[in-house]
Amino acid sequence: MASELIYRGPESLPVPDSYTPKPHKPWFTVIRPLRYLLREQRIVFLFAGIAIASLIFAFLPSSRSGGSNYANTGIYDSYLPSESTQSQVAHRIIYQNRVGFGSFNSGGKIPLGLQRKSLRIVVTGGAGFVGSHLVDRLIARGDSVIVVDNFFTGRKENVMHHFGNPRFELIRHDVVEPLLLEVDQIYHLACPASPVHYKHNPVKTIKTNVVGTLNMLGLAKRVGARFLLTSTSEVYGDPLEHPQKETYWGNVNPIGVRSCYDEGKRTAETLTMDYHRGAEVEVRIARIFNTYGPRMCIDDGRVVSNFVAQALRKEPLTVYGDGKQTRSFQFVSDLVEGLMRLMEGEHVGPFNLGNPGEFTMLELAKVVQETIDPNAQIVHKPNTEDDPHKRKPDISKAKELLGWEPKVALRNGLPMMVQDFRQRIFGDHKEDSGKITTA
Ligand SMILES: NC(=O)c1ccc[n+]([C@@H]2O[C@H](COP(=O)([O-])OP(=O)(O)OC[C@H]3O[C@@H](n4cnc5c(N)ncnc54)[C@H](O)[C@@H]3O)[C@@H](O)[C@H]2O)c1
């Protein structure tokens, strides 16, 4: 009994003889796979595989996978940027927007297998003349487009050939009111562009330019979208520099009848740059020079549409002043190409987008006579207030940085516009009136 009460220290515990811990050999876990690799020249195959994969990543054009969706746009096709440029940029935008990179990375390669995702794009003023042609191109590229328009000068007919397309939406909305949409890009075109229209309600015009632009910049900031402003050559006013470079600050009357438009656009440019510098919104600014083409408003007071409508109706062509004031005229497909290159490129701008071919009003009247009616009369009327004497873009910046220049000569573009005007004036209406097809 007493023996049971004797204390047994740990030294007296029986040592189990069944378990002997193996000595820890840390090198063993490394040596085993190494031995495996060294056998049968496996390591050679491994390095060869790595080299081949690196070569594929380095040299294969990673952007090809998206393919080009720019199809069936007729005349536009020849002015498209190279496929790789478009899809590479789109990849980068998708990458930036969807993966969350802070800044636009110009050098990054896109991993293979990332398909070009279609973008969701807002076009304000998309039912207007320029906007509707831009929409045609974006839809043809495979993107989803939301047109926001209050139909002040725009027409449903300009976009109704997209009705029924699930990638197209049309919202009747005035940009002076805020709007929330989830989008990747905003093309901000909403603003009446012809003097007849913008002088009709100057307060509304300046409000559209200032409050409308603020709203769209606010939207861009909120959703991280890239924003493109369609400004105008009118920011140069009656220029004292000829031709006009983007560095020229202009000669603008701040209190004249055109100021709601000219100064409105200048303010819109200021707001755009302030949102860029102060709120890090990605912005682009285009300064558009006189543009013509199908779907322009008939009788909107712009010189090309005036002359064409008058010649078709057998009315005399009205030349204001002595007709020696000059303008340059670009065809709308050239402009749309420039806008898209600007949006997809890496430069903020401003960029002049116009055709440097300069015509006096009398020369333009002669081209219209040759195209429509050689017997059309010309009448002179007093010039309007603040009408600039000369206007011609210097487009070297756009040529160098966007690789863009206009391609369509006035004599080639005018017949396409005449055909569209003829249909609309004489009632031969088609659903997709004004859609540019292969010449
Ligand atoms: N066409 C040119 O020669 C030219 C030259 C310089 C600048 N621009 C600029 O290009 C843009 C488009 O011009 P365009 O020739 O197609 O003009 P447009 O009048 O045909 O189109 C403007 C569109 O904006 C819409 N709009 C106007 N105010 C609006 C508002 N408050 N809210 C929503 N929508 C509104 C109109 O309904 C119309 O659809 C304008 O910003 C214009 O200033 C055009």
PDBQT file of the ligand as one rigid body, heavy atoms in Angstrom, charges set to zero:
ROOT
HETATM    1  N1  LIG A 501     -21.764  71.583 -87.162  1.00  0.00    +0.000 N 
HETATM    2  C1  LIG A 501     -20.793  72.454 -87.052  1.00  0.00    +0.000 C 
HETATM    3  O1  LIG A 501     -20.354  73.036 -88.053  1.00  0.00    +0.000 OA
HETATM    4  C2  LIG A 501     -20.187  72.738 -85.701  1.00  0.00    +0.000 A 
HETATM    5  C3  LIG A 501     -19.130  73.648 -85.626  1.00  0.00    +0.000 A 
HETATM    6  C4  LIG A 501     -18.577  73.900 -84.389  1.00  0.00    +0.000 A 
HETATM    7  C5  LIG A 501     -19.034  73.262 -83.264  1.00  0.00    +0.000 A 
HETATM    8  N2  LIG A 501     -20.050  72.385 -83.362  1.00  0.00    +0.000 N 
HETATM    9  C6  LIG A 501     -20.544  71.769 -82.125  1.00  0.00    +0.000 C 
HETATM   10  O2  LIG A 501     -20.877  70.418 -82.340  1.00  0.00    +0.000 OA
HETATM   11  C7  LIG A 501     -22.020  70.055 -81.557  1.00  0.00    +0.000 C 
HETATM   12  C8  LIG A 501     -23.084  69.444 -82.464  1.00  0.00    +0.000 C 
HETATM   13  O3  LIG A 501     -23.419  70.373 -83.463  1.00  0.00    +0.000 OA
HETATM   14  P1  LIG A 501     -24.478  70.031 -84.611  1.00  0.00    +0.000 P 
HETATM   15  O4  LIG A 501     -24.047  70.735 -85.819  1.00  0.00    +0.000 OA
HETATM   16  O5  LIG A 501     -24.727  68.588 -84.648  1.00  0.00    +0.000 OA
HETATM   17  O6  LIG A 501     -25.738  70.797 -84.034  1.00  0.00    +0.000 OA
HETATM   18  P2  LIG A 501     -27.258  70.319 -83.956  1.00  0.00    +0.000 P 
HETATM   19  O7  LIG A 501     -28.060  71.524 -83.591  1.00  0.00    +0.000 OA
HETATM   20  O8  LIG A 501     -27.653  69.565 -85.168  1.00  0.00    +0.000 OA
HETATM   21  O9  LIG A 501     -27.198  69.294 -82.749  1.00  0.00    +0.000 OA
HETATM   22  C9  LIG A 501     -27.249  69.696 -81.406  1.00  0.00    +0.000 C 
HETATM   23  C10 LIG A 501     -28.086  68.680 -80.651  1.00  0.00    +0.000 C 
HETATM   24  O10 LIG A 501     -28.123  69.043 -79.272  1.00  0.00    +0.000 OA
HETATM   25  C11 LIG A 501     -29.471  68.964 -78.823  1.00  0.00    +0.000 C 
HETATM   26  N3  LIG A 501     -29.593  69.903 -77.709  1.00  0.00    +0.000 N 
HETATM   27  C12 LIG A 501     -29.505  71.249 -77.732  1.00  0.00    +0.000 A 
HETATM   28  N4  LIG A 501     -29.664  71.754 -76.510  1.00  0.00    +0.000 NA
HETATM   29  C13 LIG A 501     -29.857  70.698 -75.670  1.00  0.00    +0.000 A 
HETATM   30  C14 LIG A 501     -30.077  70.552 -74.288  1.00  0.00    +0.000 A 
HETATM   31  N5  LIG A 501     -30.152  71.631 -73.472  1.00  0.00    +0.000 N 
HETATM   32  N6  LIG A 501     -30.229  69.315 -73.755  1.00  0.00    +0.000 NA
HETATM   33  C15 LIG A 501     -30.175  68.223 -74.566  1.00  0.00    +0.000 A 
HETATM   34  N7  LIG A 501     -29.974  68.299 -75.885  1.00  0.00    +0.000 NA
HETATM   35  C16 LIG A 501     -29.800  69.522 -76.441  1.00  0.00    +0.000 A 
HETATM   36  C17 LIG A 501     -30.296  69.335 -80.025  1.00  0.00    +0.000 C 
HETATM   37  O11 LIG A 501     -31.626  68.905 -79.934  1.00  0.00    +0.000 OA
HETATM   38  C18 LIG A 501     -29.528  68.633 -81.131  1.00  0.00    +0.000 C 
HETATM   39  O12 LIG A 501     -29.934  67.301 -81.268  1.00  0.00    +0.000 OA
HETATM   40  C19 LIG A 501     -22.469  71.329 -80.867  1.00  0.00    +0.000 C 
HETATM   41  O13 LIG A 501     -21.979  71.333 -79.546  1.00  0.00    +0.000 OA
HETATM   42  C20 LIG A 501     -21.810  72.427 -81.668  1.00  0.00    +0.000 C 
HETATM   43  O14 LIG A 501     -21.559  73.561 -80.867  1.00  0.00    +0.000 OA
HETATM   44  C21 LIG A 501     -20.644  72.107 -84.568  1.00  0.00    +0.000 A 
ENDROOT
TORSDOF 0
